[in-house]
Amino acid sequence: MESFYLFKIILFSAKRQATLSIQEKQLEQLKERQNQYKKAALEAKTHDDKELALKYMRVIKGMNPMIQAATNGLPVDMGQVGLCWNF
């Protein structure tokens, strides 16, 4: 009987490890996407497109709560993160 509970604990721990790695991957992806937007905003600013730079900065600011949630281990809907095409 003890081996059954031990197996259950090990299985739960393995599932938790897999979940954490997915959340860590999401956090890395969010930070990478935010860096892409930062680079695009800087590029737009250097080309005197302030309106586009401000648009990118708003997206960057909007990603902060998502990054905070992912940092705290909460799942994040990656579909809400837009693609940054201006490179």
N, C-alpha and C positions, 0 to 999 in steps of 0.2 A: 504494500500500500504506500509506503514511503517513497519508493522509487517512482510510482505514478505521479505523486505530487512534485517530486524533484523534476521529473520530465516536464510537467506542466509549467513549472517555474522557468526552466531552461527555454522552453518553447515561447513563453511570454517574453522573456528577456531577448530572444532572437528577433521576435516580431518588433519589439521596441527598438532594437538596434537598427532594423531595416527602416522603420518609420523615421527615426532620427536622421538616418543618412538621406532619406528623401527630402526631409525638411532642410537639412544642411545644403543639399543640392539646390533647392528652391531659393534659399538665402543667397547662395553664390550667384545663381542666375539673375536674381533681382539686383544684386549689387553690380554685376557686370552690365546689365541693361541700363542701370542708372549711370554708370560711367560712360556708356555709349551716348546717352542723351547729353551728358555734360560736355563730351567732346563735340557733339553736333551743335550744342548751344554756343560753344566757344568759336566754332567754325562759322556759324551764322553771324555771330557778333563781329568777327574779323572781316566778314564780307559785307558789313553794314546793313545786315538784315535784322534789325533789332526786334521787329515783330515776331519773326520766327524764333529768335533766341529767347524771347520772353515766353513763347508758347512751350518751348522745350523746358524752360525753367519751371513752369507750372506743372509739367508732367513729372519732373524730378521731385518737386515738393509733394506731389500727390503719391509718389511711390514710398515716401518715408513711413507712413503708417503700415504699409504692406511689409516693408523691411523690418519694422519693429515687431509686427505680428509673427513673422517668420523667425526672428531672433528669439522670441518667447516660445517657440515650438508650435505655434498654431499653423494650420494648413492655409495656404494662400492659393487663390484662383489665378493661375498664371495666364489665363485667357484675358484677364483685365489689363495686362501689361501690353501696351502697344508696341509695335515695331518702329524702330527709328531708321528711316530710310535716307536721311540726308547726310551721307558720308562722302 
